Amino acid sequence: MVGLRGAEQVAHRLEAYLSGVRKGNHELTPAGIDSLLEGVAYLRSATDAVRGNAYPPDASPVLTSLNAGLSTAAGSPSTSPPPAAEIARPNPTDKAKAAIEAAHANGRPIWRVEFVPSKELAERGVNVTTVRARLSQFGDIVHAEPMPLGAGGIAFRFYVAGQPESEKEPPAEDGLKVELVLPEAEPAREQAVASPRAFSNVVRVDLARLDDLMRMVGDLVLSRAKLENGLARVADRLPTSERRRLEEVVHGFDRQLRDLREAVMRTRMVAVRELFARMRLVVRDLTRDSGKAIDLVTVGDETEIDKYLVERMAEPLLHLVRNAVSHGIETSAERATAGKQPRGRIELRASAAAGIVSLEIKDDGQGIAAEAVLAKARQQGLITESAGLDAGTVLDLLCTPGFSTRDEADRGSERGVGMDSVRRTVEDLGGRLALDYRAGEGTRFVVQLPLTLVIADVLTVQVAGQTFAIAQSAVREVIPVDPATVTRLENNELIRHQGKALPLVQLCDVFGSPRPSGAFVALVVGEGPAAVAFGADRALGLREVVVRPLSDPLVQVPGLGGATEMGEGRPILILDPSGLLRLSRRRVLQPSAVRG
């Protein structure tokens, strides 16, 4: 209809093959799947070219490959015409229905005759003209229509009205397929037409419009904060009844604004299966190239995530999956030697809780060779000889630009390229990347992301007279600390919490400010072995703020994830727990470099 002849031919060839698979005429084979994917890729490139006002790519190479691949998969030559039974059977048009119903009303039987031209029939003088003449001798042709077939072929369908009360059938010779059309069959109009046409309840909205809507909500959040501050300044000058009335209005506005925020967020949410589905083809291609046997399992596909996060996380997730195939999963022979199942397993898991979306990429491969990572890092001067090796340090080393334990690159994952980009993307989105591994058992990467990037609930704290904010979802606990209970071990400080030793990082040390003289509070971030406490002078309270990212490279500072305004017109910096932890770890691993 739009002149894309190449796309039309490719689509018909794919449809013919899928039709045969659906009807059981042949099996769905790996060669057939490869051809299907190749055809879909061409259709996508052709439509993209048209959208960009460019010429679509040549379809000849793709058609040649499809004919070879699909013919092999189907087990029959691609040049043979499809049998009449494979002709598509759409319902007759309204014009055909009217003619067929009129013939039935007059008591005339209606026959449907299908004719598929072929080279053999043409050599015998049988074509659509001779068939039409033959049917005209039998009865009246009330309707005729061409039917497209795969690979550019065509068939013809005729509706022929016989004589009233006649049981004589049209001739079923020379490949003609004849079928009686009953009044109750396809020509009859449905009896339930009285119901109005159903409309879709889905509206497609451009993501940029939703971004604008979210920014408007952010402006309302700032206006609400200014209103609260203004009310607090004049509260003492108002009568009690008036003050309470204004406070009720402000609280009602706060509830309505939070409902509006959640509603806008829901409109931006899509199921994470959209992201996971892209990984299936990646694993399939990589396993075919590497010869490994791998099963991809997804859990939590229905978990919803911001559409913007889906787009930004596609490349990082792709790299982590490639790493699992290339570096993690062993060959079937190696797994058998290690006493494992011959088929490897990669699990993608998604979950959401407390405003945080967690994405896990887990494999049951050989894990990470921690000693090899440590040796390579010492060789490159990235860490000191006495530095220990925990999961956080291993992740820092793997995410160092250019660091790799491999000397050569492969197709699955490039040597020394990618992991630094993965973590940078995650942290740019306000998230956190964690690593867990067991030698010989597997590796697990965990990506934690906020549900939204514009508006967030934060905990405000004071450090050396300065006010900072930290995402509420990142803080697990706030505990008071007596300086006398702090234990110092080499370059580290530890506090006792729930019967365990918890690493302590003083925020005043990170920012070069004087330490508090008395008791202080510790913000517990992370869980399990990755937990750490950040020391601050005191906690001020919870607030809902609009996050402004620090996109200018000249003002980007490790440990800071953005800025906000509390309503007083003064900017407040938002702390990045992952960056702070990495900065403090660098002080331990390379104290001389940090001091310099």
Secondary structure, DSSP 8 states (H G I E B T S, - for coil): --S-HHHHHHHHHHHHHHHHHHTTSS---HHHHHHHHHHHHHHHHHHHHHHTT-----SHHHHHHHHHHHHHHHTS-TTS---GGGS------HHHHHHHHHHHHTT--EEEEEE---HHHHHTT--HHHHHHHHHHHSEEEEEEEEE-GGG-EEEEEEEE--TT--------TT-EEEEE-TTSTTS--GGGGS-----------HHHHHHHHHHHHHHHHHHHHHHHHHHHHGGGS-HHHHHHHHHHHHHHHHHHHHHHHHHHHHTEEETHHHHHHHHHHHHHHHHHH---EEEEEE-TT-EEEHHHHHHHHHHHHHHHHHIIIIIS--HHHHHHTT--SSEEEEEEEEEETTEEEEEEEE-S----HHHHHHHHHHTTSS-TT----HHHHHHHHTSTT--S-SS--SSS-TT-SHHHHHHHHHHTT-EEEEEEETTTEEEEEEEEES-SSEEEEEEEEETTEEEEEEGGGEEEEEEE-GGG-EEETTEEEEEETTEEEEEEEHHHHTT----SS-EEEEEES-GGG-EEEEESEEEEEEEEE-B----TTT--TTEEEEEE-SSS-EEEEE-HHHHHHHHHHHHH-HHHHH-
